[in-house]
Amino acid sequence: MRNPLVLRSELDVRIEAFETIVSKFRLEQKAVVDALIMNDCIEEFNEVDEPVSKYVEEMYFKVKHIISRLSKKDAQSTTIAAPTLSVLPKIELPKFNGDILS
């Protein structure tokens, strides 16, 4: 099993990359919509691009929900109280002086 700290840092990197990819998708999608509007082809958006946009947005929110749940689990696992240490009473051990009869 891999180290949970490594997994957490890997998740953080992937979340950042995911956000970047979604932002780029949104910018590209806006450019597509603008081009379709300029060329009077908005029907094409409704038929082709809109379902893709809706699918990507739905997947984005599902992934964000999973990330949120993982973050809550991670926060709960890090707040476990440390065990308390108890001081045990001292026990006097019998002394042996080497005499078998005593």
Order of alpha helices (4+ residues) and beta strands (2+ residues): alpha-alpha
